Amino acid sequence: MYLPMEGACMNENVYVLLLAGGGGTRLWPKSTEALPKQFLKLYKDKTLLRLTAERIQKLVEWDHIFVITNTTQLADVVRELPELDLTHIITEPMKRDTAMAMAVGALVIQQHNPNAVIMNFASDHVVEDEDEFLRVMHHVAETAEKTNELISVGIHPTFPHTGYGYIQRGQQQSKEQGKEVFEVKRFKEKPDKETAEHMLETGEYYWNANMYTWSATSIMHAFQKHSPEIYTILQKLTSHFGQENWQKALEEAYEQVPSKSIDYAISEKVEKMLLIAGDFGWNDVGDWNVVYQLGDKNAEGNVVFKENDAGGLIVQDANNNLVHIHDKLIAAVGIKDLVIIDTKDVLLVMPRALSQDVKKIVTALKEQNKKEYL
């Protein structure tokens, strides 16, 4: 078993930024704008955010963890992470995608430590092999501090997924004790199935988990060169850090910047980025079929989870289904490979194979202005 040194990752310069402001619409109707998937208990009777924080805390101490969320989810973060100092929770006034979130997170951490190396993680992903995850991330932190380069962790793909972006590796830059570091050749947006199959055959492509590590200095330089509109706003924000008007200044800043992903703003534009491969059972829990695949299956192959002690499930010749029970008895007869999600206001029933199509329902509800169901 891998046992990291007690205390933290590499040294006092290493920090973690957890992004906890997403929506997770493909896990609707459990995941909603008011309670997105990072606050759901899908595994081990703990929320995804809590599981992520406990995993990260084996890399760095609590005082080196920062979380960026939004005003509607602040109370949930405080509840789930009581060990976290309130000054380490950054509250976005509105959603502006991952570029602005990572930029503001880097700015805040840099004010605490100008020499900071920042590891960015989503708060709603699953890692099955935690020991290997810790090994890889130690190597990533070491490499980031030594080279001062931007680093992406590429996940070894296990099948031709069409819902993920991909990273193509380029020339090998180094290999120490069996640990390879490659230059990134290019980023590839979500491919069709045929393209994804071809990419896997080459052995050169990895899933893009948006798991980035960089020094505060290097990412600021990258924003200055490749996203000057964001960098200019960051410079203005610096003078307000730690002041009473910080939140007001943050709101004014967010009103001025466009919504961009970190890939579009930085990753796809930089002249050089390094890639370190990860093979630790990563999954972004992107739809209900993934929840089924990762869940504990009973004798009938069904995965069942309950919101509370109310309700129940009775089956007759029903196999390989995912069932979420809210407060009523669910009876399932002669069905297989379905998703049944019961909530207070919505009942969702669909084939597991069509789990990605939940987003179509969410889009339709938005178009019909039925916000009470979102």
C-alpha distance (Angstrom), angle and dihedral (degrees) to the residues before:
residue distance angle dihedral
M1 . . .
Y2 3.79 . .
L3 3.79 112.1 .
P4 3.81 114.3 -173.2
M5 3.74 118.3 -148.9
E6 3.77 112.5 -84.5
G7 3.77 113.1 -100.1
A8 3.75 108.3 33.8
C9 3.76 150.3 -39.7
M10 3.79 113.2 -65.5
N11 3.78 107.9 -34.2
E12 3.78 142.8 -40.1
N13 3.82 91.7 -66.3
V14 3.81 95.1 68.0
Y15 3.82 118.3 96.4
V16 3.80 136.9 170.4
L17 3.79 127.9 -136.9
L18 3.81 114.5 -161.9
L19 3.80 115.6 -160.4
A20 3.80 106.7 -145.1
G21 3.80 105.3 160.5
G22 3.80 102.9 88.1
G23 3.78 129.9 118.5
G24 3.80 109.6 -140.9
T25 3.80 95.3 -155.4
R26 3.81 93.7 174.5
L27 3.81 88.1 70.6
W28 3.80 91.5 56.8
P29 3.01 133.6 166.4
K30 3.82 91.4 33.9
S31 3.79 91.5 40.7
T32 3.79 109.3 59.4
E33 3.78 137.1 160.3
A34 3.80 89.0 -96.8
L35 3.81 94.2 46.8
P36 3.83 112.5 19.1
K37 3.79 124.2 -170.4
Q38 3.82 97.7 -87.4
F39 3.81 87.3 69.4
L40 3.81 95.2 49.5
K41 3.79 123.9 102.9
L42 3.79 101.2 -133.3
Y43 3.81 97.5 145.5
K44 3.81 138.3 28.0
D45 3.81 93.0 -2.1
K46 3.81 90.8 -78.7
T47 3.78 130.4 104.8
L48 3.78 118.9 -105.6
L49 3.81 88.8 -114.6
R50 3.80 92.0 54.3
L51 3.81 92.4 47.3
T52 3.81 90.3 49.3
A53 3.80 93.4 49.1
E54 3.80 92.6 49.1
R55 3.80 90.0 50.7
I56 3.81 92.7 47.9
Q57 3.79 91.5 46.6
K58 3.80 87.2 68.6
L59 3.80 86.6 64.6
V60 3.80 101.4 41.7
E61 3.78 137.0 9.3
W62 3.80 121.2 -102.3
D63 3.80 92.1 -101.6
H64 3.82 88.4 61.9
I65 3.81 94.5 52.5
F66 3.82 121.1 93.6
V67 3.80 126.3 -177.1
I68 3.79 126.7 -157.5
T69 3.79 115.6 -159.8
N70 3.81 137.2 139.5
T71 3.78 136.0 -95.7
T72 3.81 95.1 -97.6
Q73 3.82 92.6 53.9
L74 3.80 100.5 38.6
A75 3.80 94.3 99.3
D76 3.82 91.2 51.0
V77 3.82 91.3 52.5
V78 3.80 91.8 49.3
R79 3.81 90.4 49.2
E80 3.81 94.3 48.4
L81 3.82 96.8 42.6
P82 3.82 107.5 37.3
E83 3.82 90.3 157.4
L84 3.80 90.6 65.1
D85 3.79 119.1 97.3
L86 3.81 109.6 -120.4
T87 3.79 90.0 -127.5
H88 3.80 87.2 64.0
I89 3.80 92.8 62.0
I90 3.81 112.3 88.4
T91 3.78 113.3 -159.3
E92 3.79 117.3 -151.1
P93 3.82 112.5 -151.5
M94 3.82 91.4 -148.2
K95 3.79 139.1 -0.8
R96 3.79 116.6 -84.8
D97 3.84 100.5 159.6
T98 3.80 127.1 -111.0
A99 3.81 101.3 -52.7
M100 3.79 95.1 66.0
A101 3.81 92.5 37.9
M102 3.80 92.7 54.5
A103 3.79 91.9 41.3
V104 3.80 94.7 53.4
G105 3.80 90.5 42.3
A106 3.80 90.1 53.5
L107 3.81 90.9 47.6
V108 3.81 93.0 52.5
I109 3.80 94.1 45.5
Q110 3.80 90.7 46.9
Q111 3.81 89.3 56.9
H112 3.80 88.2 57.5
N113 3.80 94.1 44.9
P114 3.83 123.0 6.4
N115 3.83 89.1 -161.0
A116 3.80 94.1 53.1
V117 3.80 123.2 145.2
I118 3.79 107.8 -155.0
M119 3.80 126.4 -152.9
N120 3.82 111.8 -161.8
F121 3.81 119.5 -152.6
A122 3.79 135.5 172.1
S123 3.80 112.5 -122.3
D124 3.81 95.7 -139.1
H125 3.81 105.4 55.5
V126 3.80 129.1 107.2
V127 3.82 127.0 -131.7
E128 3.79 116.6 -169.3
D129 3.83 100.0 -176.5
E130 3.78 102.2 50.2
D131 3.80 95.4 172.3
E132 3.80 92.0 57.3
F133 3.80 90.4 44.4
L134 3.81 90.1 56.2
R135 3.80 91.8 47.4
V136 3.81 92.6 51.3
M137 3.78 94.7 45.5
H138 3.80 92.4 50.3
H139 3.80 87.6 54.7
V140 3.81 90.8 47.0
A141 3.82 93.0 51.7
E142 3.78 92.2 47.7
T143 3.80 91.6 50.1
A144 3.81 93.8 47.1
E145 3.78 92.4 51.9
K146 3.79 94.2 44.2
T147 3.82 98.1 45.7
N148 3.83 101.7 27.1
E149 3.82 86.9 -139.9
L150 3.79 129.6 136.3
I151 3.80 109.2 -102.3
S152 3.79 132.2 -160.3
V153 3.80 125.4 -167.2
G154 3.79 109.5 -136.3
I155 3.79 117.1 -156.8
H156 3.80 118.0 -136.8
P157 3.83 103.0 -115.4
T158 3.79 116.7 -125.7
F159 3.80 96.5 -170.1
P160 3.85 137.7 4.4
H161 3.81 97.4 -81.9
T162 3.81 113.8 -170.6
G163 3.80 94.8 -167.7
Y164 3.81 97.1 65.5
G165 3.77 133.2 72.4
Y166 3.80 116.5 -124.6
I167 3.80 137.3 -139.2
Q168 3.79 121.0 -147.1
R169 3.77 115.1 -148.3
G170 3.78 120.9 -134.0
Q171 3.77 132.5 -173.5
Q172 3.78 119.0 -9.2
Q173 3.78 108.9 -111.7
S174 3.78 101.4 -174.1
K175 3.77 144.9 -11.8
E176 3.77 121.0 -159.4
Q177 3.80 122.7 173.4
G178 3.78 90.3 -16.5
K179 3.81 94.1 -50.4
E180 3.79 112.1 126.0
V181 3.79 126.4 -154.8
F182 3.81 118.5 -166.0
E183 3.76 134.1 -173.6
V184 3.79 113.7 -116.7
K185 3.79 111.4 -111.1
R186 3.79 97.5 -171.4
F187 3.79 146.6 -34.2
K188 3.79 119.1 -116.2
E189 3.78 123.1 -156.5
K190 3.81 121.3 -132.8
P191 3.84 104.9 -53.0
D192 3.78 131.8 -151.2
K193 3.80 116.9 -104.7
E194 3.81 96.1 -96.0
T195 3.80 92.3 50.5
A196 3.80 91.8 46.3
E197 3.80 91.1 51.6
H198 3.80 91.0 51.0
M199 3.82 92.1 48.9
L200 3.80 91.6 52.9
E201 3.79 90.6 50.9
T202 3.81 90.9 58.3
G203 3.81 92.5 56.2
E204 3.81 89.2 -142.9
Y205 3.80 99.9 101.0
Y206 3.79 132.2 84.3
W207 3.78 133.4 -174.7
N208 3.79 112.4 -99.1
A209 3.80 106.6 -126.7
N210 3.82 94.0 175.2
M211 3.80 85.9 -120.3
Y212 3.81 100.8 149.0
T213 3.79 132.1 172.5
W214 3.81 125.5 -170.6
S215 3.76 142.5 141.7
A216 3.79 115.6 -95.8
T217 3.79 88.5 -118.7
S218 3.81 95.7 52.4
I219 3.81 95.6 47.9
M220 3.81 91.2 47.8
H221 3.80 89.5 53.1
A222 3.81 89.0 49.4
F223 3.80 92.0 52.7
Q224 3.79 90.8 46.8
K225 3.80 91.4 55.4
H226 3.79 103.7 33.8
S227 3.82 105.7 25.5
P228 3.81 105.2 27.3
E229 3.81 92.4 162.7
I230 3.81 89.6 63.3
Y231 3.80 93.5 39.9
T232 3.82 92.1 53.7
I233 3.80 90.2 53.4
L234 3.80 90.8 48.6
Q235 3.78 91.3 54.0
K236 3.79 90.4 53.4
L237 3.80 90.9 48.6
T238 3.80 93.5 53.5
S239 3.80 93.9 74.4
H240 3.82 90.7 54.5
F241 3.80 96.9 51.5
G242 3.80 111.6 121.8
Q243 3.80 92.1 9.8
E244 3.80 127.6 118.0
N245 3.80 91.0 -111.9
W246 3.83 93.9 54.5
Q247 3.81 95.3 109.3
K248 3.81 92.3 46.2
A249 3.81 90.3 49.3
L250 3.81 89.2 49.0
E251 3.81 90.7 52.8
E252 3.79 91.8 50.7
A253 3.80 90.0 48.3
Y254 3.80 93.8 51.7
E255 3.78 91.0 50.7
Q256 3.81 88.9 59.5
V257 3.80 102.8 46.6
P258 3.82 128.7 77.9
S259 3.78 123.0 -120.9
K260 3.82 107.9 -102.2
S261 3.77 136.6 159.6
I262 3.79 117.7 -124.2
D263 3.80 88.9 -116.7
Y264 3.79 93.2 56.6
A265 3.81 94.5 40.9
I266 3.82 99.8 42.7
S267 3.81 121.0 -9.3
E268 3.79 98.4 60.5
K269 3.82 92.1 45.5
V270 3.79 107.3 45.3
E271 3.78 118.9 103.3
K272 3.79 92.8 -134.6
M273 3.78 135.8 22.0
L274 3.79 128.3 160.3
L275 3.79 127.1 -131.9
I276 3.79 127.0 -149.8
A277 3.80 116.4 -176.3
G278 3.78 122.6 -127.5
D279 3.79 127.6 -161.1
F280 3.78 104.8 175.5
G281 3.80 105.9 120.6
W282 3.79 96.5 -88.8
N283 3.79 120.4 -179.0
D284 3.80 131.8 167.2
V285 3.84 92.6 -149.7
G286 3.78 87.5 -127.6
D287 3.81 100.5 168.9
W288 3.79 144.4 3.9
N289 3.78 93.8 -90.5
V290 3.81 88.8 60.5
V291 3.80 89.3 51.1
Y292 3.80 87.5 54.0
Q293 3.80 93.7 47.7
L294 3.81 92.2 51.1
G295 3.79 95.8 41.1
D296 3.80 131.0 97.3
K297 3.80 108.9 -97.9
N298 3.80 124.6 -147.8
A299 3.79 126.9 -142.8
E300 3.81 91.4 -76.0
G301 3.80 92.3 50.0
N302 3.79 91.6 -108.9
V303 3.79 123.1 139.4
V304 3.78 110.6 -147.3
F305 3.78 129.1 -177.6
K306 3.79 130.7 172.5
E307 3.77 133.2 -150.1
N308 3.81 93.4 -147.7
D309 3.79 141.0 -23.3
A310 3.80 93.3 -69.7
G311 3.80 124.2 97.7
G312 3.77 129.3 14.0
L313 3.79 146.7 -155.0
I314 3.79 131.9 -106.2
V315 3.79 120.2 -178.5
Q316 3.76 138.1 -171.3
D317 3.80 116.2 -171.0
A318 3.82 91.7 -21.5
N319 3.78 117.3 142.5
N320 3.80 142.6 176.6
N321 3.79 95.9 7.3
L322 3.79 131.7 142.5
V323 3.80 110.9 -135.3
H324 3.78 128.6 -176.9
I325 3.81 114.5 -168.5
H326 3.79 120.4 -154.2
D327 3.80 111.8 173.8
K328 3.79 108.1 -43.6
L329 3.79 139.0 71.4
I330 3.80 111.9 -94.9
A331 3.81 116.8 -155.6
A332 3.80 116.9 -163.1
V333 3.80 121.2 -171.4
G334 3.80 128.3 -179.8
I335 3.81 96.9 -15.3
K336 3.78 133.3 126.1
D337 3.80 140.6 -179.5
L338 3.80 94.2 18.3
V339 3.79 135.0 136.3
I340 3.82 114.7 -136.2
I341 3.80 114.1 -178.0
D342 3.80 116.3 176.7
T343 3.81 119.3 -171.2
K344 3.79 135.2 163.2
D345 3.82 93.3 -87.9
V346 3.81 107.1 16.0
L347 3.80 139.8 47.3
L348 3.82 114.3 -160.8
V349 3.81 120.6 -166.3
M350 3.81 122.8 173.6
P351 3.82 143.8 131.3
R352 3.79 111.8 -81.6
A353 3.79 89.3 -128.0
L354 3.82 89.8 65.1
S355 3.79 96.1 50.3
Q356 3.81 92.9 121.4
D357 3.80 89.2 62.4
V358 3.81 92.3 71.4
K359 3.79 86.6 90.8
K360 3.82 88.1 65.3
I361 3.79 89.5 60.7
V362 3.80 90.8 48.6
T363 3.80 90.4 50.3
A364 3.81 91.0 49.7
L365 3.80 91.8 50.5
K366 3.81 90.3 51.1
E367 3.80 90.8 50.1
Q368 3.80 90.0 50.1
N369 3.82 89.7 47.6
K370 3.81 91.9 -124.5
K371 3.80 93.3 150.4
E372 3.79 93.0 158.3
Y373 3.81 88.8 75.3
L374 3.80 95.5 47.9
